[in-house]
Amino acid sequence: MTITNSTPGVAIYYTTDGSEPTTLSTLYTAPVPIDATTTLRSRALVHGRVWTPEKSATYTINLTAPVISPAGGSYSTTRTVTITYSGTGATVYYTLDGSMPDAGDAPYTAPFSIDQTVTVQARALLAGGLWSGTRTVLFEIHFAAPIFVPSSGGPYSKPTTVTITSSTHGSAIYYTTDGSEPTTSSIRYTAPFSVDQTTTVKARELINGHVWGAAKTMLYKIAYAAPTLTPSSGTYAVGKTVTITHTVSGAQIYYTVNGAEPTTSSALYSSPVVLNAAGPVTLKARALIHGQVWSATKSGTYTITGGASITFAGLVGRLR
């Protein structure tokens, strides 16, 4: 920056720190270099004793900021960040916590990966200690939740195999079956598993050992069908047998013939039930699956005939 005065022989003094020029300030002898935003103040000393009025001006230097790519935004995968600067001989410094970069921060030397939400700030340090403008970019990383198969909660009438797949390569999936939030203390998913009763499965992925993805919750409803009675109802003679079956292999079937709800204290089915008593009979049966889950109950109404009539006819015959 050039400073002139129309009076010959004057001594011009100037400052670049905003202070008032005095004879202790810098004596102007050549154009003043301005490489940063600066307030330049100057005045001339005439004949070594008279000051001219002061002249001041503020010069704003706006250097281009580095370019950060990709652009900020919301992403569901790990991103690789590149920082470029058009000036030569400059060193770019950056931070990931939103603070202003300085020479004590990490210098940019190569693209780097981010796997969680961060604010990247970067600026370049030029020769002479001049800083460029600052670029700020917010990256929001929200990893997707795992994928459940089956994707429907049911209801299902038999044990259901659940498969969980990752949306992020190399992540570890943790899950719970009580609806609680998965942690590293939860079950780590390694293979499909079976649910044999109504269960809330919740899973999420741990990425790179330190970043959690979104959680996925699925309520699998298991409603086991009732056993099958053969025959299901009707009128039969004394000694009729009823076969009871269930679709779940290994299920324990309990039954009653007095209309009461079967429990583990009731008769355990092992062979066809023989209906020996004449009159109406209500047979009820339900299955206990894996020793813990009850199926629906099946009822059959039977009218058994012949026992009482035969006995009465015999008595009449003997009386004759």
Secondary structure, DSSP 8 states (H G I E B T S, - for coil): -----SSTT-EEEEESBS----TTSEE--S-----SSEEEEEEEEETTTEE---EEEEE-------EEES-SEEESS-EEEEEE-SSSS-EEEEESBS----TTSEE--S-EEE-S-EEEEEEEE-TTS-B---EEEEEEE-----EEES-S---BSS-EEEEEE-SSTT-EEEEESBS----TTSEE--S-EEE-S-EEEEEEEEETTTEE---EEEEE-B-----EEES-SEEEETTEEEEEE-SSTT-EEEEESBS----TTSEE--S-EEE-SSEEEEEEEEEEETTTEE---EEEEEEEESHHHHHHHHHHHHH-
